[in-house]
Amino acid sequence: MTKPEKSTKSQALTQSGFTVQNMILMGGATILATMMLMALSSLSGGFASGSESAAQQSRSMSLPVMIHLATVIPGLPLGTYVLWRKKGDKLHKHMGRIWAVLMVTTAIASFWIGRPGQGIGGSGFSFIHIFSVVTLVSIPYGIWQIRRGNVVEHYRAMQGPYIGLLIAGLFAFIPGRIMGSLVFG
């Protein structure tokens, strides 16, 4: 006897970790990971020097930063909507594809954002760039899993870049970073 389709989808969501308790734990883990990355970045010289004012930074906003912001800003609410709404229908697939393109573009653009001579080993990269690598691995992996019919693994693979987006977003607003300086002065 086969299970009804509703039960199978419900079971897949439960197995994927989509419960209230897990969402609270993920929120706490997101905050903790952000704090740890802030500390690591601070210790490795990953913060921008305070020599430039917010006005100077906004005037010199580079093309990669503009692309990054143009893809991150719509990616956050779209990702939230795609993860929380009904799964598997045409709208989910269409919006998921748009979100995946936005996230891959964001990740690629991030590799041109940095300050040479600063960051990890003077490379211009900070610990926040780890999320770009995770995104570039997770998105294709998630697509591969759903094409194989593995819904649970697809959900997990797509959840990772979204959580990374949240952590990186929080991390971007700390003092000394471009967004932190623009928003908080």
N, C-alpha and C positions, 0 to 999 in steps of 0.2 A: 504494500500500500504506500502511495506517495504522499508526502506532506503537502498541504495547501501552499500556494506561492507566498501568501502573506506570512505564514509561519517561517518559511525559509528566509525571507528577507529580514524578518525580526531576529531570527537566530544569527544571521550573518552580522547584523549590527551589534548584537550583544557580544558575539565572539570577537568582534573587532575592537572592543573596549569602549564603545560609545555608551557609557552609563554616566549618571550624574556624579557618582563618586570618582570615576576616572577623570571626568572633566575638571573637577575640583583639584584632584591630584596633578593634572596636567597644568592647570593654572599656577599652582604652587611651584611646580617644577620649572615652569617658564620664568617665574620671578627669581627663583634660586639660580637658574642658569644665567639669567641676565646679570645678576649681582656678581656671580663668579667670573663671567666674561669681562665685566667692567673692571674687576680687580686685576685679572690677568693682563688686560690691555693697559691698565695704568702702570703696572710693574714693568711692562715691556716697551713703554714709550709709545703706545698706540694712540694716545690722545693727541689732538692737534695742539700746537702751541697757542697761547692766548694772545699772540702778537697781532693777529688780524681781527678787526672788528666785524660784527655781523654785517654791517653795510658793505665792507670790503669783500667779504665772502660771497654775499648775494650778487654783487656786481661781477664777480669772477666765477660764477657758477658755470662749470664746464658742461659740455654736451653729455658725457656719461652720467653726470649727476642729474641733468634734466631728464634723460631717458629713464634713469633709475626711478626717479620720482614719478614720472608719467606712467610707469608700469606698476609701481608699488601702490600708489594711491587708489586706483580702481581695483587692484588685486586683493586688497584687504577685505572690503565688503563683499566682493564677488566670491572670494574663497569661503567666507563665513556662510553666505547663502548656499553655495554648492554643497558644503559639508552638512548643513542642517536641513536641507529640503529633501523631498522625495528623491530616491535614487533610481537610476536606470532608465528613465524616460528620455525622450529626445531633448528636452530642455536641459536636463542634467548633463547629457553628453555634450551638447553645444556649449553651454556655459563652462563646463569642465575643460573643454579644449581651449577656450578663450583664456581661462585662468592659467592653464599650463603654459601657453605661449607667453603670457604676461610674466610668469615666474621665471621661465627660462631666459627671457630678455632681461629681466631684472638681474639675474645671476650673472649673465655675461657682462652686462654694463658695469657691475660692481668691481670687476677686475681692473677697470681703468679709473677707479676712485681710490685715491690714497695720496699720501704725501711722501715722495721719495726721500729717503734718509731717515724717516720715522717708521714707526710700526715694528713688527717682528724682525729683528736683525737688520733694520734699515731698509727693508724691502718695500715699504709703503703699505703693506698689508697688515691688518689687525686680525684678532681672533674672530671677529665678526664675519670674515671672508669664508670661514668654515661652512657657514650656512649656504653660501653660493655653491660650493662643491657638493654639499648634500643635496641641494635642489637639482643640480645637473645630473646627479645619479638617480635620485628618487623619482623624478617625473617620468623619465623613460622606463624605469623599472615598473612603475605603477601602470603605465600604458601597456607594457608587455604582459603584466599579470591579468589585467582585465580582458585582454585579447585571448588569453589562455582560459578565461572563465573563472579565475580565482578572485572573487569579489572581496573577500576578507583581506587578502594581501594587497589588493589594489587600494582599498580604503586606508590601510595602514601606511602604504607608500605615499599616498597623497596627503595624509594627515601630517607627516613629517615636515614637508616644506611649509605647510601652513603654520605649524607651531614655530618653525624657524623664522617665518615672516613676523610673527608676533614678538619673538625674542629680539630679533634684529631691529624691529620697529621701536621697541622700548629702548634698546641700546643706542639708537640713533639720536635720541633726545637728551642724552647726558651732556653736561657742560663741556665745551671744547670741541664737540663734533659739529658739523655744518648745521644740521637741523636744530640741535640744542642751542647753538649760537643765534640762529635765525628766530627761534621761538622765545627763548629766555634772555637773549641779549648778551 
